[in-house]
C-alpha cells in the first residue's frame, strides 16, 4: 500500500515571520520606516490568518495572506537596509546601534529568503502537500538524487522538503555565498539567491567597516 504523506507543518514559517517582526521591533527606530512595532503587527496580521486558513483548508486565502506577509517582510528588510546604508556615511548612529541593526538585518535576510524559497519552490507547500514525493522544483536537494530503494533504506521515502531545508539553504547562501550541497535549477531562484547574497554581503561589510572604525 502506498505511503501517505501528512501535510507539511506551517508553524516553522509562522515562527520565522514573527521572528522577523521581533527583530525589526528591536532595531533603532531611525532605521525603520514608521514605528518599530508596525512590521511586527502587519506580519502577524497576515501570517496568523494564513495559518488559520490553511488549517481550515482554504488554500487560496492561505496563499494570498502568506504572500502578503512575505511582501511586508521583504519591504521592511529592503527599507531598513537602505536607511542603514544612507545613514552610515553621516555618522548619525552610535556604533553599537549600527552593529545591532546590521546583525538584525543579516538574520532577517536569512529568514526572509528561506520563507520565499519555501513558499515558491515546487509550487509552494500547498502543491507539495498533494504530491507523494518531491521530484521537481527550483532546487535539487540531495534526497532527490537518490534511488527509491536507497531512500527507503535511509528512511527518506517518501520525502518532501520542509521549512528547515530551505532555512539551511538560505543560511548557506548568506554565509558561504553559495547553495553548497543544493544545486539551483531555475533562473528565478538564481536571481533571488544573488539578491540574498548581495544583501548579506552588504550587512557583513557594514559590520566589518564599523568594527574597523571602532578599533
C-alpha positions in Angstrom: 0.0 0.0 0.0 1.3 3.5 -0.9 2.6 5.5 2.0 0.7 8.6 2.9 2.3 12.0 3.5 0.9 14.2 6.2 0.5 17.9 5.4 3.7 19.9 6.0 3.5 21.8 9.2 3.2 25.6 8.8 4.3 26.7 12.3 8.0 27.0 11.4 7.2 29.5 8.7 4.9 31.3 11.0 7.6 31.4 13.7 10.1 32.7 11.2 7.8 35.5 10.1 7.1 36.6 13.7 10.8 36.4 14.5 11.4 38.9 11.6 8.8 41.2 13.1 10.5 41.0 16.5 13.9 41.7 15.0 12.6 44.9 13.4 10.9 45.9 16.7 14.3 45.7 18.4 16.0 47.8 15.7 16.6 51.6 16.2 13.5 53.5 15.2 15.6 55.7 12.9 16.3 52.6 10.8 12.7 51.6 10.3 10.0 53.2 8.1 7.3 54.2 10.5 7.1 53.0 14.2 9.2 49.9 15.1 6.1 47.9 16.0 4.5 48.3 12.6 6.3 45.5 10.8 5.5 43.0 13.6 1.8 44.0 13.7 1.5 43.8 9.9 3.3 40.5 9.7 1.1 39.0 12.5 -2.0 40.4 10.8 -1.1 38.5 7.6 0.6 35.2 8.7 -1.8 34.3 11.6 -4.9 34.3 9.3 -2.8 32.4 6.7 -2.2 29.7 9.3 -5.9 29.6 10.2 -6.9 29.4 6.5 -4.5 26.5 6.0 -6.0 24.7 9.0 -9.5 25.1 7.5 -8.4 24.0 4.0 -8.9 27.4 2.3 -5.9 27.2 0.1 -6.4 30.3 -2.0 -6.8 32.6 1.0 -3.9 30.9 2.6 -1.7 31.8 -0.4 -3.0 35.4 -0.5 -2.3 36.2 3.1 1.0 34.3 3.1 2.3 36.2 0.1 1.1 39.5 1.6 3.1 38.7 4.8 6.2 37.9 2.7 5.7 41.2 0.9 5.7 43.1 4.2 8.8 41.3 5.5 10.7 42.0 2.2 9.8 45.7 2.1 10.8 46.0 5.8 14.2 44.4 5.0 14.9 46.5 1.9 13.8 49.8 3.5 15.9 49.3 6.7 19.0 48.2 4.7 18.6 51.3 2.5 18.3 53.6 5.6 21.3 52.0 7.2 23.5 52.5 4.1 22.3 56.1 3.7 22.9 57.0 7.4 26.3 55.3 7.7 28.5 58.0 6.0 26.8 60.7 8.0 27.7 59.0 11.4 24.2 59.6 12.7 24.0 56.5 14.8 26.2 55.2 17.6 28.5 52.3 16.7 26.6 49.9 19.0 23.3 50.7 17.4 24.7 50.2 13.9 26.2 46.8 14.8 23.0 45.7 16.3 21.0 46.8 13.3 23.4 45.2 10.8 23.2 41.9 12.7 19.4 42.0 12.9 19.3 42.7 9.1 21.6 39.7 8.4 19.4 37.3 10.4 16.3 38.8 8.9 17.7 38.3 5.4 18.2 34.6 6.1 14.6 34.2 7.4 13.0 36.3 4.6 14.6 34.4 1.8 14.1 31.0 3.5 10.4 31.9 3.6 10.4 32.8 -0.1 12.2 29.7 -1.2 9.8 27.6 0.9 6.8 29.4 -0.5 7.8 29.3 -4.2 9.6 26.0 -4.7 7.7 23.3 -6.5 4.5 25.4 -6.5 4.7 26.1 -2.7 3.8 24.0 0.3 0.2 23.5 -0.7 1.2 22.0 -4.0 3.9 19.9 -2.4 1.4 18.5 0.1 -0.5 17.0 -2.8 2.5 15.0 -4.1 3.6 11.6 -2.9 7.3 12.7 -3.1 9.2 15.8 -4.2 10.8 15.1 -7.5 10.9 18.5 -9.3 11.5 22.1 -8.2 13.9 25.0 -8.3 16.4 23.3 -6.1 18.0 19.8 -6.4 18.1 18.5 -2.8 20.4 15.5 -2.2 17.4 13.3 -1.4 16.1 13.9 -4.9 19.2 12.3 -6.4 18.9 9.0 -4.5 17.3 5.9 -5.9 13.9 4.9 -4.5 15.5 1.8 -2.9 18.2 3.8 -1.2 15.7 6.4 0.1 13.6 3.6 1.6 16.7 2.1 3.2 17.7 5.5 4.7 14.1 6.2 5.8 13.8 9.1 3.4 10.9 7.8 1.3 8.5 9.4 0.7 10.4 12.7 1.0 9.3 16.3 0.7 11.4 19.4 1.7 10.3 21.2 4.8 11.0 24.7 6.0 14.2 23.7 7.8 15.6 22.5 4.4 15.0 26.0 2.9 16.3 27.7 6.1 19.6 25.6 5.7 19.8 26.7 2.1 19.3 30.4 2.9 21.8 30.2 5.8 24.4 28.8 3.5 23.7 31.4 0.9 24.2 34.2 3.4 27.4 32.7 4.9 29.2 30.9 2.1 27.5 33.0 -0.7 26.6 29.7 -2.4 24.0 27.0 -2.1 26.7 24.4 -1.1 25.0 20.9 -1.4 21.8 22.1 -3.2 22.2 23.0 -6.9 19.9 25.7 -8.2 18.0 24.8 -11.3 15.7 27.7 -12.3 16.5 31.3 -13.2 14.2 32.9 -10.7 15.9 31.0 -7.9 19.3 32.1 -9.1 18.2 35.7 -9.2 16.8 35.5 -5.7 20.0 33.9 -4.4 22.1 36.6 -6.0 19.9 39.2 -4.3 20.1 37.4 -0.9 23.9 37.1 -1.2 24.2 40.8 -2.1 22.2 41.8 1.0 24.2 39.6 3.2 27.5 40.9 1.8 26.3 44.5 2.4 25.4 43.7 6.0 28.7 42.0 6.7 30.6 44.8 5.0 28.8 47.3 7.3 29.7 45.2 10.3 33.3 44.9 9.2 33.6 48.6 8.4 32.2 49.7 11.7 34.4 47.2 13.6 37.5 48.7 11.9 36.4 52.2 12.8 35.8 51.2 16.4 39.3 49.7 16.6 
